[in-house]
Amino acid sequence: MIFAAFLIPSILAALLFLIAASFAKKSLAGKDVHNETILGAVLSFFLALSFLFSLLVFQEF
């Protein structure tokens, strides 16, 4: 369980960084960034939930 508390936020943070880089690249090129905006919002929500889950897991120890 403690492994998931480290792994899941790390994966979500890396994915959020990739989405942010894609957002910046497309916005500078003048392309539509709607998909990156929605995906970034969803990943941010799950990243916040995973951090809260991590706090609960670490509180047990």
N, C-alpha and C positions, 0 to 999 in steps of 0.2 A: 504494500500500500504506500509506503514511503517513497518507493521508486516512482510510482505514478505521480506523486506530489512534486517531484523534481522534473519528470519527463514531460508531462502534459503542458505546464506553463512554458517550458523552454521551446517546445514545438510550436505552440500557438504564437509566442513572441517572434520566432523566426518567420512564420507565415505572415504575421502582421507587418514585419519589416519588408518582406518581399512585395506585399500589396502596396505599402507606402511608396516603395521605389517605383513600382509600376504606375501608381497614381501620378507621381511627379513626372515621370517620363512621358506619359500620355498627355498630361495637362500642358506641359511645355510644347508638345508637338501639336496641340490644338485638337486632339481627338476627344471623343466622348469618354468620360470617366465615371459614368453612372454605375457600371458593374463593380469597379474598384471601391466606390463609395459604399455601396451596399455590403460588399464582402468585408470591407474594413470595419464597418459598424458591427456586423455579426461576429467577426473575430475578436473585436474589442470586448464585446459582451461576454463571450466564452473565456477570454483571457482573464477578465475580472472574476468570473465565477471560479475559474481554476485557482486563482490566487486565494480566494476565500476558502476553497476546499483545502488548499495547502495549509492555510492557517489552522483549520480544524484538525488536520492530520497531525501537525506539529504540536498542537496543544495537548494531544493525548500523551506525548512523550515527556 
